[in-house]
Amino acid sequence: MLTIGQLAAYAGVTVRAVRHYHQIGLLPEPERDASGYRRYGATAVVSLIKIYTLAGAGVPLSQIGQMLEADASTFTEAVQRIDGHLREEIERLEASRKQIAQLASGDSLALPPEVVAFLDRLREIGVSERVVEGERDGWILVAARWPDYIREVMPGKFTQLDDPRIVRLYRILSELLEGGAGDDPRLEESADILAGLAEQAYTSGEMTHHDLAFDLIDALAAESDPRSKRLLDLMRERGWSGWTRPERLAEPPG
């Protein structure tokens, strides 16, 4: 006959665990002997080992009691059902591990590889990290809202980087974010480039609010940057309202 401490040590669990199994009804609690101690026999040892083994395999404690009382076929069905749940949980955890691993790379978080490659290309042509970060955050929103859109448009985005105007615009934005006044003449140049791209898209019938030409300025248009309002005014002077979704004005302001 074993004390609760000896029982726990034999089965490889803690005394606290044994008492918990008593409380939830998994392991019968023996009466105290004449000395006031609870004594456990071989049956209790076997039961505790089964409970500990099932719990260690991931079986919820709420189901262990039924499994211990089940016949062979019912026990097998229960094991298969639990195994299925564990497989699903493993898949979920593996997916979580992949997402956590992506945190280290920054760009890969919530973005498909096509966009990551595009951001790397921006760095290669000299775009500043602040502009790249703004571009990345914009693509995160696009990818979440229109996941199938990414693969469709990314080849065109790479092709657009062959346009020297777009490369120049990216570089101007990089320079402005590194330091520039509200009346910086490069804002005028940016507005000229954007208006030219808008006119080209409008004439060719390719106007779309997802076009790269109208998203390039998003990094600069942060609410905290007062130069975004100045650029918006410059676009209106050139006959366009906005830059992310430019629309031709009926008549440019005089």
Salt bridges, closest charged atoms under 4 A:
GLU29 OE2 - ARG38 NE 2.91
ASP33 OD2 - ARG39 NE 3.05
ASP83 OD2 - ARG87 NE 2.97
GLU89 OE2 - ARG92 NH2 2.51
GLU94 OE1 - ARG97 NH1 3.60
ASP107 OD2 - ARG123 NH2 2.72
ASP107 OD1 - ARG136 NH1 3.60
GLU114 OE2 - ARG151 NE 3.46
ASP120 OD1 - ARG123 NH1 3.05
GLU124 OE1 - ARG121 NH1 3.07
GLU129 OE2 - ARG123 NH2 2.89
ASP137 OD1 - ARG136 NE 3.45
ASP163 OD2 - ARG165 NH2 2.78
GLU175 OE1 - ARG186 NH1 3.15
ASP184 OD2 - ARG186 NH2 2.75
GLU188 OE2 - ARG230 NH2 3.49
GLU188 OE1 - ARG238 NH2 2.64
GLU189 OE2 - ARG168 NE 2.80
ASP192 OD1 - ARG238 NE 2.58
GLU199 OE2 - ARG248 NH2 2.70
ASP225 OD2 - ARG227 NH2 2.88
ASP233 OD2 - LYS229 NZ 3.44
GLU237 OE1 - ARG238 NH1 3.96
